[in-house]
Amino acid sequence: NWSKYDTGQSTDIRAVQNGSQVFIKELRSRTFPSADDVVVKLSGLQLTVEYLEQDGFSEPILAQKKEGLGMSMPAPTFYISDVENYVGKEPLL
């Protein structure tokens, strides 16, 4: 299924509709870099404001240990439905 928004203009390259069988086939035929080549791995103690000011945030960062991040994580039993219970389904922001 080629682009569902075909304007009828003749071009050599046509867009592929996301989720179509053609899109999935093309996606499966591609190779992607390993996450090890892309993700910066730091400890929570290394991930500081100073680090971000100096090195920026141009690559994904994985904090391998949460200690030192200065934040606490919710319990494993905390779900999105709990957030809805606390703030409502459609809060005004």
C-alpha positions as a Markdown table, in Angstrom:
| # | Residue | x | y | z |
|---|---|---|---|---|
| 1 | Asn | 0.0 | 0.0 | 0.0 |
| 2 | Trp | 1.8 | 3.1 | -1.2 |
| 3 | Ser | 1.1 | 6.5 | 0.3 |
| 4 | Lys | -2.6 | 6.9 | 0.9 |
| 5 | Tyr | -2.2 | 10.6 | 0.2 |
| 6 | Asp | -1.1 | 10.1 | -3.4 |
| 7 | Thr | -1.5 | 13.5 | -5.1 |
| 8 | Gly | -1.2 | 12.0 | -8.5 |
| 9 | Gln | 2.1 | 13.7 | -9.1 |
| 10 | Ser | 4.6 | 11.5 | -10.9 |
| 11 | Thr | 7.8 | 11.0 | -9.0 |
| 12 | Asp | 10.4 | 8.3 | -8.9 |
| 13 | Ile | 10.1 | 7.9 | -5.2 |
| 14 | Arg | 6.8 | 7.4 | -3.4 |
| 15 | Ala | 6.2 | 7.6 | 0.3 |
| 16 | Val | 5.3 | 4.4 | 2.1 |
| 17 | Gln | 2.4 | 4.5 | 4.5 |
| 18 | Asn | 3.4 | 3.6 | 8.1 |
| 19 | Gly | 2.2 | 0.3 | 9.3 |
| 20 | Ser | 1.5 | -1.1 | 5.8 |
| 21 | Gln | 2.9 | -4.4 | 4.7 |
| 22 | Val | 5.3 | -2.6 | 2.4 |
| 23 | Phe | 6.5 | -0.4 | 5.3 |
| 24 | Ile | 7.0 | -3.5 | 7.6 |
| 25 | Lys | 8.8 | -5.4 | 4.9 |
| 26 | Glu | 11.2 | -2.5 | 4.2 |
| 27 | Leu | 11.7 | -2.0 | 8.0 |
| 28 | Arg | 12.6 | -5.6 | 8.5 |
| 29 | Ser | 15.1 | -5.5 | 5.7 |
| 30 | Arg | 17.1 | -2.7 | 7.2 |
| 31 | Thr | 19.9 | -3.1 | 9.7 |
| 32 | Phe | 20.3 | -0.8 | 12.7 |
| 33 | Pro | 23.3 | 0.0 | 14.9 |
| 34 | Ser | 23.5 | -1.8 | 18.1 |
| 35 | Ala | 22.4 | 0.2 | 21.2 |
| 36 | Asp | 25.9 | -0.3 | 22.5 |
| 37 | Asp | 27.1 | 1.9 | 19.7 |
| 38 | Val | 24.6 | 4.7 | 20.4 |
| 39 | Val | 23.7 | 4.8 | 24.1 |
| 40 | Val | 25.9 | 6.6 | 26.6 |
| 41 | Lys | 26.1 | 4.5 | 29.8 |
| 42 | Leu | 26.6 | 6.4 | 33.0 |
| 43 | Ser | 26.1 | 5.8 | 36.7 |
| 44 | Gly | 23.6 | 7.9 | 38.5 |
| 45 | Leu | 26.5 | 9.7 | 40.2 |
| 46 | Gln | 28.0 | 10.6 | 36.8 |
| 47 | Leu | 24.7 | 12.0 | 35.3 |
| 48 | Thr | 24.8 | 15.5 | 36.7 |
| 49 | Val | 23.8 | 19.0 | 35.6 |
| 50 | Glu | 27.5 | 19.7 | 35.0 |
| 51 | Tyr | 27.8 | 16.6 | 32.7 |
| 52 | Leu | 24.8 | 17.8 | 30.7 |
| 53 | Glu | 26.0 | 21.3 | 30.4 |
| 54 | Gln | 29.5 | 20.1 | 29.3 |
| 55 | Asp | 28.6 | 17.2 | 27.0 |
| 56 | Gly | 24.9 | 17.9 | 26.2 |
| 57 | Phe | 22.2 | 15.4 | 25.5 |
| 58 | Ser | 22.7 | 14.5 | 21.8 |
| 59 | Glu | 22.7 | 10.8 | 22.4 |
| 60 | Pro | 20.4 | 8.6 | 24.5 |
| 61 | Ile | 21.7 | 8.2 | 28.1 |
| 62 | Leu | 21.2 | 5.1 | 30.2 |
| 63 | Ala | 21.7 | 5.6 | 34.0 |
| 64 | Gln | 22.8 | 2.1 | 34.9 |
| 65 | Lys | 22.3 | 2.7 | 38.6 |
| 66 | Lys | 19.7 | 5.0 | 40.1 |
| 67 | Glu | 21.8 | 5.9 | 43.1 |
| 68 | Gly | 23.0 | 9.5 | 42.8 |
| 69 | Leu | 20.2 | 10.7 | 40.5 |
| 70 | Gly | 18.5 | 12.5 | 43.4 |
| 71 | Met | 15.1 | 10.9 | 42.6 |
| 72 | Ser | 13.1 | 8.0 | 43.8 |
| 73 | Met | 11.3 | 5.6 | 41.5 |
| 74 | Pro | 7.7 | 4.5 | 42.1 |
| 75 | Ala | 7.1 | 1.0 | 43.3 |
| 76 | Pro | 6.8 | -1.8 | 40.7 |
| 77 | Thr | 3.1 | -2.0 | 41.5 |
| 78 | Phe | 2.5 | 1.7 | 40.5 |
| 79 | Tyr | 0.6 | 1.9 | 37.2 |
| 80 | Ile | -0.7 | 4.6 | 34.9 |
| 81 | Ser | -4.1 | 4.0 | 36.3 |
| 82 | Asp | -2.7 | 5.2 | 39.7 |
| 83 | Val | -1.7 | 8.5 | 38.0 |
| 84 | Glu | -5.2 | 8.8 | 36.7 |
| 85 | Asn | -6.6 | 8.3 | 40.2 |
| 86 | Tyr | -4.3 | 11.0 | 41.6 |
| 87 | Val | -4.6 | 13.7 | 38.9 |
| 88 | Gly | -7.6 | 12.7 | 36.8 |
| 89 | Lys | -7.9 | 11.4 | 33.3 |
| 90 | Glu | -7.6 | 14.8 | 31.6 |
| 91 | Pro | -5.9 | 17.3 | 33.8 |
| 92 | Leu | -5.4 | 20.9 | 32.6 |
| 93 | Leu | -1.8 | 21.7 | 32.1 |
